[in-house]
Amino acid sequence: MKTSIVRPTQYRSGEITNQSRRGFSSYAKALIVSVFSGLMLTVASVSVQADPELPQYSGKARLGTQTCGGSTCHGAAKPWANSAVLQNEFVTWSTDDPHSGAYDALSSDRGKRIAKNLGIEDARQEEACLDCHTDNVPKELRSKNFDVADGVGCESCHGGAVEWLGLHVSGFGQREDYLNAGIYPTEDPKARAKLCLSCHLSDPRKSITHRIMGAGHPRLAFELDTFTANQPAHYRIDADYKQRKQQSSGVKVWAVGQAMAAQITVEALMDKNRNSAGIFPELFYFDCYACHHSMEEPRWQKRESVNIGPGVPRLNDSNLVMLRVLANAVDESMSARLLEQTRALHESSSKGQEATLRALADLSTTVDALVETFASTEFDVTAMWKIYDSLVAEGLKGEFIDLITAEQATMAIGSVLAAIEMTGADADLNGYNEALLKAYAAIDNSKTYTPAKYTAALQSLAAARQ
């Protein structure tokens, strides 16, 4: 009997929690099923909008979650039988989705402590906090039923409903009509990555900073496919869904997420309004554990791809490392270029701002190209196994010795194995779960993490392929 590939289901203070793990739920399985061709890579034929504006900045009025939560709309106690839509989406969001409690987190003990440390009287009144902890649109766009205390609700992700609700209720119209009316295309990996990363990483108009982190905000550890798979199910991918919307494999979602995370980071480092904090660089974009570690127990270890010595704050390049592994499955020369440019970026950080900006400009061109490449690419089983082997090989070479990169690599391996499982390929993956659990255990706690433990887990993942 096959066992579903395990995935981490929750994060605590930015660290992966091993408790309450589960296999893939049916909605997550459906999410990553796609049709694979006999070729290693094929160009996708489905596209949504080129570059939709994020719901927060769209200028569309909000009707509030109450508008969606009626018992005959999306507020049913349980899914309806013989319905193309579950109808209990509101209940799932309000009871199971952490996004519904995002606003309440601002008044939690930790939220109050962070606010106090930052000199903020009430985080619930602070724009910088509200931008990610609720649907913080201008007051003139809030209807009488809108409640900022609802946190990150329906319209935070699907867009202001004032223009598309009538179409939605009528049951008429094609997907293109809904998109034209302002609904946000969350099914599109690029659009989803842009939306999720705007809070879980950075956005030009709402950037988290090292100062906020220093005040006590949890570290942001995010990977698009893993977090997508672990969202509580509030839709099902059936024939009706497939007829209306784009479907993407978990590997494609992971690939696009990594490319866009790298793109966002590079753009932020090139932005003079975000790349510095007084005389210091903006340390949010650096590897936390290059500085935050015990001085009693030496932890520094050289990475061959990073030609800088100990005692130097190092940029967080975890997404770039994952991107290099991915690029290797598409174009080995592009992967080599990315390695060279990433190494040049690390070296330039010790040479001055001008040298760093030149290195970032070169890197930006390559990363932008990879975003578009992965957004229009599907990966077949052969490509997925090539990525898996490359991930394990790079890890055994010492490329994942840093905790943050090891986190990304572990979630990546889980995404790849789960996507392989969902293709229905004739592969016995039972032996991989034990090895994957070892990798999760190795990265579970920053205080006890060691490269040696993680390397041992990678050796188990390599042995599973034998």
Secondary structure, DSSP 8 states (H G I E B T S, - for coil): ------B---EETTEE--TT-B---HHHHHHT-----SSSEEE------SS---GGGS---B--HHHH--TTTT--SS--TT-SS-S-HHHHHHHH-GGGGTTGGGGSHHHHHHHHHHT-S-GGG-HHHHHHHS----GGGB-TT--GGG-S-HHHHH--TTTTHHHHHHT-S-HHHHHHTT---TTSHHHHHHHHHHHHT--TTS---HHHHHTT-------HHHHHHTS-------HHHHHHS----HHHHHHHHHHHHHHHHHHHHH-TTTSEETTEE-GGGB-GGGTSS-SSS------TT----TTS--B--HHHHHHHHHHHHH-HHHHHHHHHHHHHHHHHTTT-HHHHHHHHHHHHHHHHHHHHHHHTEEE-HHHHHHHHHHHHHHHHTTTT-SHHHHHHHHHHHHHHHHHHHHTT-S---HHHHHHHHHHHHHTS-TTT--HHHHHHHHHHHHHTT-
